[in-house]
Amino acid sequence: MQRESFKTRAGTIRYRPVVDEDELRHALFSDNVGFCLDCGAETDGVEPDARKYNCDECGMRAVYGLEELLMMGLVRIGEVNA
């Protein structure tokens, strides 16, 4: 899973996952993937509806489950750069 940065309305830089359809399908049905919006780290073993879990990489409470990010509109589905 790749990441890209984006700027929030408040001007803060955050990160979101970028996945292609196959990668998304695999992640949704076999992995419990979480993603940190503050540093872009990917975490395994996160519930699909997780919100504001602690990130092992940066320590911020910004890890969300992949399904939760999908509902929030924070996953870009499209071509992934190799």
C-alpha beads as a LAMMPS data file, in Angstrom:
LAMMPS data file: protein, C-alpha beads

82 atoms
81 bonds

1 atom types
1 bond types

-500.0 500.0 xlo xhi
-500.0 500.0 ylo yhi
-500.0 500.0 zlo zhi

Masses

1 110.0

Atoms # bond

1 1 1 0.000 0.000 0.000
2 1 1 1.374 3.380 -0.971
3 1 1 0.635 6.746 0.566
4 1 1 0.237 10.308 -0.601
5 1 1 0.125 13.551 1.292
6 1 1 -2.796 15.952 1.309
7 1 1 -3.555 19.231 3.014
8 1 1 -6.550 19.486 5.343
9 1 1 -8.856 22.496 5.427
10 1 1 -6.911 23.659 8.475
11 1 1 -3.679 23.558 6.449
12 1 1 -2.190 20.485 8.159
13 1 1 -0.341 17.937 6.046
14 1 1 -1.744 14.403 6.455
15 1 1 -1.308 11.125 4.602
16 1 1 -3.814 8.769 3.001
17 1 1 -3.438 5.303 1.470
18 1 1 -3.388 4.825 -2.290
19 1 1 -4.454 1.379 -3.489
20 1 1 -5.476 -0.300 -6.714
21 1 1 -8.640 -2.403 -6.808
22 1 1 -6.864 -5.749 -6.354
23 1 1 -4.848 -4.485 -3.402
24 1 1 -7.973 -3.022 -1.816
25 1 1 -9.906 -6.272 -2.250
26 1 1 -7.067 -8.265 -0.682
27 1 1 -6.705 -5.853 2.236
28 1 1 -10.433 -5.783 2.959
29 1 1 -10.957 -9.550 2.918
30 1 1 -7.758 -10.932 4.410
31 1 1 -5.926 -8.293 6.432
32 1 1 -6.935 -6.031 9.267
33 1 1 -4.998 -3.054 7.986
34 1 1 -4.749 0.270 9.741
35 1 1 -3.205 3.465 8.464
36 1 1 -1.774 6.452 10.350
37 1 1 -2.973 9.767 8.988
38 1 1 -0.133 11.643 10.716
39 1 1 2.907 9.734 9.416
40 1 1 1.498 7.352 6.788
41 1 1 2.588 4.157 8.550
42 1 1 0.664 0.982 7.781
43 1 1 -0.275 -1.239 10.736
44 1 1 -1.564 -4.819 10.798
45 1 1 -4.046 -6.203 13.307
46 1 1 -6.299 -3.142 13.433
47 1 1 -10.074 -3.526 13.569
48 1 1 -11.873 -2.334 10.418
49 1 1 -13.743 0.394 12.342
50 1 1 -10.733 1.585 14.357
51 1 1 -10.478 5.318 15.053
52 1 1 -7.676 7.238 16.724
53 1 1 -5.558 4.250 17.763
54 1 1 -1.966 4.919 18.832
55 1 1 0.623 4.679 16.053
56 1 1 3.664 2.512 16.815
57 1 1 5.788 4.674 14.477
58 1 1 5.011 8.262 15.502
59 1 1 3.052 7.804 18.754
60 1 1 0.107 9.923 17.615
61 1 1 -3.512 8.795 18.008
62 1 1 -4.127 8.817 14.255
63 1 1 -4.450 5.157 13.188
64 1 1 -7.736 4.272 11.481
65 1 1 -8.981 0.982 10.065
66 1 1 -9.031 0.761 6.281
67 1 1 -12.821 0.382 6.134
68 1 1 -13.234 3.435 8.352
69 1 1 -10.972 5.446 6.041
70 1 1 -13.044 4.300 3.063
71 1 1 -16.231 5.580 4.708
72 1 1 -14.468 8.861 5.509
73 1 1 -13.431 9.248 1.855
74 1 1 -9.726 9.135 2.682
75 1 1 -8.605 6.255 0.465
76 1 1 -7.598 6.987 -3.111
77 1 1 -8.402 4.049 -5.341
78 1 1 -6.592 4.102 -8.628
79 1 1 -3.330 3.401 -10.365
80 1 1 -0.451 2.778 -7.987
81 1 1 3.036 3.903 -9.019
82 1 1 5.466 0.992 -9.145

Bonds

1 1 1 2
2 1 2 3
3 1 3 4
4 1 4 5
5 1 5 6
6 1 6 7
7 1 7 8
8 1 8 9
9 1 9 10
10 1 10 11
11 1 11 12
12 1 12 13
13 1 13 14
14 1 14 15
15 1 15 16
16 1 16 17
17 1 17 18
18 1 18 19
19 1 19 20
20 1 20 21
21 1 21 22
22 1 22 23
23 1 23 24
24 1 24 25
25 1 25 26
26 1 26 27
27 1 27 28
28 1 28 29
29 1 29 30
30 1 30 31
31 1 31 32
32 1 32 33
33 1 33 34
34 1 34 35
35 1 35 36
36 1 36 37
37 1 37 38
38 1 38 39
39 1 39 40
40 1 40 41
41 1 41 42
42 1 42 43
43 1 43 44
44 1 44 45
45 1 45 46
46 1 46 47
47 1 47 48
48 1 48 49
49 1 49 50
50 1 50 51
51 1 51 52
52 1 52 53
53 1 53 54
54 1 54 55
55 1 55 56
56 1 56 57
57 1 57 58
58 1 58 59
59 1 59 60
60 1 60 61
61 1 61 62
62 1 62 63
63 1 63 64
64 1 64 65
65 1 65 66
66 1 66 67
67 1 67 68
68 1 68 69
69 1 69 70
70 1 70 71
71 1 71 72
72 1 72 73
73 1 73 74
74 1 74 75
75 1 75 76
76 1 76 77
77 1 77 78
78 1 78 79
79 1 79 80
80 1 80 81
81 1 81 82
